[in-house]
């Protein structure tokens, strides 16, 4: 049923992602599927571009890829059944784009407990739930 599972990860808080990774691992094992980890880097603001090194985005991407490789190794998912990628842009937009690219059957993500501000503004998880073309499982930590 779930052959391709996408797990977006915020590398600033990898502990928050652990329940989603564990859930995805169990589902992938049950359905003989694959898990795709994703980190979305924000765009460097134009007004800061002159203050950072020319290769700043490349350095950030390399650091994020190294961190994702560690998360992948520590997940317990066999190497042939897990992959990872780093994208840059708006968080929910990039999650939806990656889901389409890997033909995800399921997106498993964690979300903070809702605060009053998210009831009015919405969260990245909320946007993904509303606009994804596949099933979305939001795991509460």
C-alpha positions as CSV (number, residue, x, y, z in Angstrom):
1,X,0.0,0.0,0.0
2,X,2.8,2.5,0.9
3,X,5.7,1.8,-1.4
4,X,7.2,5.3,-1.4
5,X,7.1,7.3,1.9
6,X,8.4,10.8,2.2
7,X,9.6,12.1,5.6
8,X,10.4,15.9,5.8
9,X,12.9,16.7,8.5
10,X,13.9,19.9,10.2
11,X,17.6,19.5,10.8
12,X,17.4,22.2,13.5
13,X,15.3,19.7,15.6
14,X,16.0,16.2,14.6
15,X,14.6,14.8,17.8
16,X,11.2,16.1,16.7
17,X,11.5,14.0,13.5
18,X,12.3,10.7,15.3
19,X,8.6,9.6,15.8
20,X,8.0,10.2,12.1
21,X,11.1,8.3,11.0
22,X,10.1,5.4,13.3
23,X,6.6,5.4,11.9
24,X,7.9,5.5,8.3
25,X,10.3,2.7,9.0
26,X,7.6,0.4,10.4
27,X,5.3,1.2,7.4
28,X,8.1,0.7,4.9
29,X,9.0,-2.6,6.5
30,X,5.4,-3.8,6.5
31,X,4.8,-2.8,2.8
32,X,8.3,-3.4,1.5
33,X,8.5,0.3,0.6
34,X,11.2,2.9,0.6
35,X,11.7,6.0,2.7
36,X,12.8,9.3,1.3
37,X,14.1,11.8,3.8
38,X,13.9,15.5,2.9
39,X,15.3,18.7,4.3
40,X,14.2,22.1,2.9
41,X,16.7,24.9,3.3
42,X,15.3,28.4,3.3
43,X,16.4,30.8,0.5
44,X,19.1,33.2,1.5
45,X,17.5,36.7,1.7
46,X,18.7,39.0,-1.1
47,X,19.6,41.7,1.4
48,X,22.1,39.3,3.1
49,X,23.6,38.0,-0.1
50,X,26.5,40.5,-0.1
51,X,27.4,39.6,3.5
52,X,27.8,35.8,3.1
53,X,30.4,33.9,1.1
54,X,29.7,33.3,-2.6
55,X,29.4,29.6,-2.0
56,X,27.2,29.9,1.1
57,X,24.3,28.0,-0.3
58,X,26.5,25.2,-1.5
59,X,28.1,25.0,2.0
60,X,24.7,24.9,3.6
61,X,23.5,22.2,1.2
62,X,26.6,20.0,1.9
63,X,26.2,20.4,5.7
64,X,22.5,19.4,5.4
65,X,23.3,16.4,3.2
66,X,25.9,15.2,5.8
67,X,23.4,15.6,8.6
68,X,20.7,13.7,6.6
69,X,23.1,10.9,5.9
70,X,23.7,10.5,9.6
71,X,19.9,10.5,10.3
72,X,19.5,7.9,7.5
73,X,22.2,5.6,9.0
74,X,20.8,6.0,12.5
75,X,17.2,5.2,11.4
76,X,17.7,1.5,11.3
77,X,16.3,1.3,7.8
78,X,18.4,-0.8,5.4
79,X,20.6,1.5,3.1
80,X,18.9,0.1,0.0
81,X,15.5,1.2,1.2
82,X,16.3,4.8,2.3
83,X,17.4,7.9,0.4
84,X,17.6,11.6,1.2
85,X,17.7,14.9,-0.5
86,X,18.0,18.5,0.2
87,X,15.9,21.2,-1.5
88,X,15.8,24.9,-1.2
89,X,12.8,27.1,-1.1
90,X,9.4,27.4,0.7
91,X,8.9,24.5,3.0
92,X,5.5,23.2,2.1
93,X,5.9,23.9,-1.6
94,X,9.2,21.9,-1.7
95,X,7.7,19.0,0.3
96,X,4.8,18.8,-2.2
97,X,7.2,19.0,-5.2
98,X,9.5,16.3,-3.7
99,X,6.4,14.1,-3.0
100,X,5.5,14.3,-6.7
101,X,9.1,13.6,-7.8
102,X,9.4,10.4,-5.7
103,X,5.8,9.5,-6.4
104,X,5.1,9.3,-2.7
105,X,2.1,7.2,-1.5
106,X,2.4,8.8,1.9
107,X,4.0,11.7,3.6
108,X,4.9,11.2,7.3
109,X,5.7,14.3,9.2
110,X,5.7,15.6,12.8
111,X,4.1,18.8,13.8
112,X,4.4,20.8,17.0
113,X,1.3,21.0,19.1
114,X,-0.9,23.8,17.6
115,X,-0.6,27.2,19.1
116,X,-3.1,30.0,18.8
117,X,-1.2,31.6,16.0
118,X,-1.4,28.5,13.8
119,X,-5.1,28.4,14.0
120,X,-5.1,31.7,12.1
121,X,-2.0,31.5,9.9
122,X,-1.7,27.7,9.3
123,X,1.4,25.7,9.6
124,X,3.6,23.9,7.1
125,X,2.0,20.6,8.1
126,X,-1.4,22.1,7.6
127,X,-0.5,23.2,4.1
128,X,0.9,19.8,3.3
129,X,-2.3,18.1,4.6
130,X,-4.5,20.4,2.5
131,X,-2.6,20.3,-0.8
132,X,-0.9,16.9,-1.0
133,X,-2.0,14.5,-3.7
134,X,-1.2,11.6,-1.5
135,X,-2.1,10.5,2.1
136,X,-0.4,12.5,4.9
137,X,0.2,11.2,8.4
138,X,0.9,13.8,11.0
139,X,2.7,12.3,14.0
140,X,2.6,14.2,17.3
141,X,5.7,13.9,19.4
